Amino acid sequence: MKIFKQSRYSIISQYFGENKNPIYKEMGMFGHNGIDFPMDIGEPIYWDCDLEGIVWKTTNDIKTGVGVVVLTQQALENFLHIFWHLKQDSILVQVGQRVKAGDILGLADNTGYSTGSHLHRGLKPVILIIGDYKALNPNNGYFGAIDPMPYYQNIFVLDQFRYSHLFSKDIVYGEESMEVRELQIALKQLGFFPIGQSDTGGYYEITRRAVKAFQYGYQVASWWELAIVNGKRVGKKTRNALNDLISKGI
């Protein structure tokens, strides 16, 4: 079984087993029982597995969290795949529906016990008992969940989600265009543009700071440019550095 990246973003805000929030101990767990991926509100959540799945459960409860649970069956290995904190009324699948890689399950948000928009991606080995699937090891300290990370592959669900836009002209502060939006997307994927910030296509303060941080981090601007231009222009050196990273598959 292979699990693919959800989107063009690859940042993980919380790994399996981490205990950043006391609520896990209050719930009776050793720590976090999945992987958290920061995502923009309204960003599509995909069925991200190479196996065909069957939608096993959905919930639209904004208090405990909107979510989808999908079952996969392969030989003697059965798993429940958990997708949580989705947007209320955004679920696009029904219980019993078969899903394949790339199908949209719903949209991202921060419903339930959440402090920001993200996807909680869980994985639980299960066994069929009297017509229902139960956790194979419910007393493992994570309610039967295991770390999904070993199943992840360094590829995207569909080729169209691999970022590939190359920059061919200067971009300047105050500009509003699709080219600026592409710049924001590229900088977000590289970790310089805030994940929670929408890529609006306007080159203003948030984008300026992200450009300056990229130029400083990748040493593509002199001290004079950093001090005087101050992130207000994406020139040839910056474009070339971005294009080089994009060509290598950021």
N, C-alpha and C positions, 0 to 999 in steps of 0.2 A: 504493500500500500504506500502511495506517495501523496503527500500534501503539498500544495503549491502556495506561493505567496498570494495574499489577497489583492494587493494593489501595487501601484508604483512605489509606495512607501515601504521601507523595510525596517523601520525603527520599532523596537520592542520596549515598551515602558515598564513591563513587569514580567519576569520569568516565572516558570513553574517553581513552586516551593518557597518563593520569597514571601516575607511576612512584613510588608511595609504598613499594613493596616491591622490594628488589633482585632478587627471584626472577624478575622479568620479563626483566631483562638476562641473568640466568643461563640463561633459557630461549631467549634469542636474539631478544627483542622490544624495541622501543623503549619500550614501556610497557604499561599495562593495555589489554587488547583487548576490552573490553565496558563495560557500566555495572553498578554494584553498587547494589542496593536493600536496605537493612536490613529484615529481616522477622522476626517472631516464629517460634520453633521450632514446627513443626507447622502454620504458616499455609499455606493452599492456594496453589499456583502454577497460574495459569490460562494457557491458550492465549490470547494477548492481541493477536491480529491480526484485521483485518477479512476477510482471505482465509482460505479453507479450507486447512488444512495436512495433510501426510502425515507421520506419525511415521517418521523416517528411521533413528534410532538411539537406544538407551537403554543406560545402564550403571548397575550397582548396586555399583560398587567404592568402598568407603568411604575407601580410601587416596587414590586419585586424584580422587575426587568422583563422587557419584551425579548423573546428569544425563539430560536428554532433548534430542534434536535433531530439529527439525521442518523439513520442506521445503515451501516455497511456490513455485508456478509461475504466472507471469502474463506473457503475451506472451513476450518474449525475456528477461525478468528472472526469474532463479531465485535463491532465497536459502535458506541454512541458518540456522535460528534456534536459538541455544544457550541452554539453561536449566541452570545448574549449581549444585552444592553442596546438592542436595536431600537429604532424609532417607532413610536406608537402608531398603529394602523398602517405600517409599512410592509408587513409580511406579504410576500407574493406567492407563497406556496401553501399547499394544503396537506393535512395528514394523509398518508398513503401515496402521495405523489412521488414518482421517480425523478431523480435529478441527476444531471451529468455535469462534468467540469465546465464552469463558466456560467451556469444557470444562476440567476440572481435570486437570493433568498429573501432579502429585505434591504433596509437602509440603516446606516450607522447612526448612533445617538448615544446618550448617556442615561438611559432609563435604569431604574433599580438602584442598587448600592454602587454608585459610580460618581466620581468627582470630575469627569470630563468625557468628551466623546471618544469612545474607543470600542474595539471589538474584543470581547473575551472569547478565546478559542480553546475549548476543552476537549478532552479525549478520554473515553472510559471503556475499557474492555468489559464485555457483558456476556452472560450466558442465558440461554432460554430455559425458563422454569415455569411450567404450567401456563404456557401461552404468553408469557411476558418476559422481557429481558431485564435481568438484574445484574448489578455490578459483580464482576468476577471476584473482586477483593474489596468489599465495602469497608473493611476496617483498616485500610492502609494509611489512614490519617488524612486522606484527601477525598473521602466519600467514594472511593473506588477509581478516581481519575488518575491518569498517568501523564507524564511529560510528553506533549506532542512533538517537541523539538526533533527527536531522532527521525521522525517521519517526514520532516520538511525537506523540500528540494529547492535548490537555488535557481528556480525558474518561475515564470509567471503562468497564470491560468491560461491565458491566450496571448499570442504574440503581440496583439494590439495594445496590451498593457505595458509592454517594454518601452520605456521612454526613448525616443529616437530623434526628437527635433534638434536640428543644428542651427546655430545662429550665424547670420551672414552680414549683419549691419549693426552699427552702433545703436545703443539704446540709452536714452538720457532721462534724467529726473524730470517729472512732470508729464511724461508721455503716458498716454492711455491707449493700449493696443493689445491685440492678441499676442504680439511678440513679447510684451511685458508679462502677460499671463504665462506664456511658455517659460520665461525666465523664472518666474515665481515657482512654477512647478518643479523645474530643475533644481533650484536652490532648496526647495522643500525636501526633495528626495536626498539631497546631499547633507541635510541637517542644518542649513543656515536660515531657512525661512520657517517661521513658527508653524507647526503642524495644525494648530487650531485656527489659524488665520486663513481666511478665504483668499484664493488666488484671483483677485478682482480685475487684474489687468491695468492697474494704476501704479505708476512708479513714484511712490511717495516715501514717507519716512521709514516704514517697516521694510520696504524693499531696499531702500538706500542702505539701511543698517545691515541687511543680509548680504548685499553686494560687497560692502566694505569688509565684512567678516570673511567672505569667500576670498576676496583679493588679498587680505592679510594672511589667511590660513594657507593659501596656495602660492603666496609670494609672487603675485602677478601684477603688483603695482609698487612703485617706489614710495619712499617715505613722503616725498613731496606730493605725489598723487593722492596718497591716503590722507594727508593733512589738508590739501587745498581742494582737490576734487571731492574728497570725502564720500566716496561711494555713489556719486551722482552721475556716473557714466560707465557703461559697459563698453569698453573699447576693444581694440584688436587683441591685445594680450589676454584680456579676460575672456573674450569670445573663444579664442583658441584653446584656453585651458578648459573651459566648459565643454567645447566640442570634443576635445581629447577624452575627457571623462565619459561623455555620452557615447562615444564610439567604442569605448571599452565596456559599455553596458552598465551604467550606474543604476 
